[in-house]
Amino acid sequence: MSRVIIYKSKTGHTERYAKMLSEELDIPCYSYKEAKVSDNDEVIFLSYIYASKIMGLSKALNKYNIKAIIAVGALAYSKDYVNTLKQTNNIDKPFFYLRGGIDYSKLNFIFRKFLPIIGKDIAKDDKELLNLFKNGGDFVTKDSLKDVINHLK
Ligand SMILES: Cc1cc2nc3c(=O)[nH]c(=O)nc-3n(C[C@H](O)[C@H](O)[C@H](O)COP(=O)(O)O)c2cc1C
C-alpha cells in the first residue's frame, strides 16, 4: 500500500501546498484530473474552499480511500473556523486548514467583480481581510504545513 496526494486548485495556492507536501513526504502528487491511484492507495486530499464548501470533497470521498483532508481558504486560521468547516463539510477524518490567498489575476471576470463586494461583508471591520478582498494577497508558506507534516510523517 502506498500514499499519494491528490489536489484540486483553481488559482494555484492549493497546488503549491500539494507540491510542497509531496516533496516533504516524498510521495507522488497529482491534480484531481490527472490522478493515478491504485485501489489500495491511501490518498491525502487537498482542495480549495468556495462559500465554506471544500470543492470536490464528496466525489473524492466516494472514489478514494482518503486518509487526510486539507482545505485551503482565504480566511485566517482559527479553531472556530476549522470546526465550522468540519461541520459544514461533514468531515470525520483527520482535517487541516491552510491559508491560501486571493489572486485576482487568475480569477474570471465574475469573481473579479463580485468577490470584493462579498468580501466587504465577510471582512466587516477587519482591516487585514478588507485589504485582502480588495487587493488580493498570498499567505502560502511552508511553515503552515508543519502540523500536517507532523501528522503524516
Ligand atoms: C467565489 C469564492 C468563494 C470563496 N469562499 C471562501 C470561503 O468561504 N472561505 C475561505 O476561507 N475562502 C474562500 N475563498 C477563497 C479561496 O478559498 C482561496 O482563494 C484559495 O486560496 C483558493 O485556492 P486555489 O488558489 O488553490 O484555487 C473564496 C474564493 C472565491 C473566488
The ligand as an SDF file (V2000), in Angstrom:
LIG
                    3D

 31 33  0  0  0  0  0  0  0  0999 V2000
  -16.2160   32.6050   -5.1050 C   0  0  0  0  0  0  0  0  0  0  0  0
  -15.2080   32.3970   -3.9990 C   0  0  0  0  0  0  0  0  0  0  0  0
  -15.6520   31.9700   -2.7480 C   0  0  0  0  0  0  0  0  0  0  0  0
  -14.7220   31.7810   -1.7090 C   0  0  0  0  0  0  0  0  0  0  0  0
  -15.1880   31.3800   -0.4800 N   0  0  0  0  0  0  0  0  0  0  0  0
  -14.2950   31.1920    0.5300 C   0  0  0  0  0  0  0  0  0  0  0  0
  -14.7380   30.7640    1.8230 C   0  0  0  0  0  0  0  0  0  0  0  0
  -15.9220   30.5150    2.0790 O   0  0  0  0  0  0  0  0  0  0  0  0
  -13.8040   30.6190    2.7960 N   0  0  0  0  0  0  0  0  0  0  0  0
  -12.4730   30.8540    2.5780 C   0  0  0  0  0  0  0  0  0  0  0  0
  -11.6770   30.7020    3.5170 O   0  0  0  0  0  0  0  0  0  0  0  0
  -12.0170   31.2530    1.3630 N   0  0  0  0  0  0  0  0  0  0  0  0
  -12.8970   31.4150    0.3410 C   0  0  0  0  0  0  0  0  0  0  0  0
  -12.4590   31.7980   -0.8940 N   0  0  0  0  0  0  0  0  0  0  0  0
  -11.0160   31.9660   -1.1210 C   0  0  0  0  0  0  0  0  0  0  0  0
  -10.3580   30.7220   -1.7430 C   0  0  0  0  0  0  0  0  0  0  0  0
  -10.6120   29.5820   -0.9880 O   0  0  0  0  0  0  0  0  0  0  0  0
   -8.8560   30.9990   -1.8190 C   0  0  0  0  0  0  0  0  0  0  0  0
   -8.6510   31.9840   -2.8210 O   0  0  0  0  0  0  0  0  0  0  0  0
   -7.9990   29.7670   -2.0750 C   0  0  0  0  0  0  0  0  0  0  0  0
   -6.6520   30.1320   -1.8290 O   0  0  0  0  0  0  0  0  0  0  0  0
   -8.1490   29.2710   -3.4980 C   0  0  0  0  0  0  0  0  0  0  0  0
   -7.3130   28.1700   -3.6990 O   0  0  0  0  0  0  0  0  0  0  0  0
   -6.6250   27.8900   -5.1130 P   0  0  0  0  0  0  0  0  0  0  0  0
   -5.6830   29.0340   -5.4040 O   0  0  0  0  0  0  0  0  0  0  0  0
   -5.9240   26.5900   -4.9490 O   0  0  0  0  0  0  0  0  0  0  0  0
   -7.7190   27.8060   -6.1360 O   0  0  0  0  0  0  0  0  0  0  0  0
  -13.3470   32.0060   -1.9410 C   0  0  0  0  0  0  0  0  0  0  0  0
  -12.9000   32.4400   -3.2130 C   0  0  0  0  0  0  0  0  0  0  0  0
  -13.8190   32.6240   -4.2370 C   0  0  0  0  0  0  0  0  0  0  0  0
  -13.3270   33.0790   -5.5940 C   0  0  0  0  0  0  0  0  0  0  0  0
  1  2  1  0
  2  3  1  0
  2 30  2  0
  3  4  2  0
  4  5  1  0
  4 28  1  0
  5  6  2  0
  6  7  1  0
  6 13  1  0
  7  8  2  0
  7  9  1  0
  9 10  1  0
 10 11  2  0
 10 12  1  0
 12 13  2  0
 13 14  1  0
 14 15  1  0
 14 28  1  0
 15 16  1  0
 16 17  1  0
 16 18  1  0
 18 19  1  0
 18 20  1  0
 20 21  1  0
 20 22  1  0
 22 23  1  0
 23 24  1  0
 24 25  2  0
 24 26  1  0
 24 27  1  0
 28 29  2  0
 29 30  1  0
 30 31  1  0
M  END
$$$$
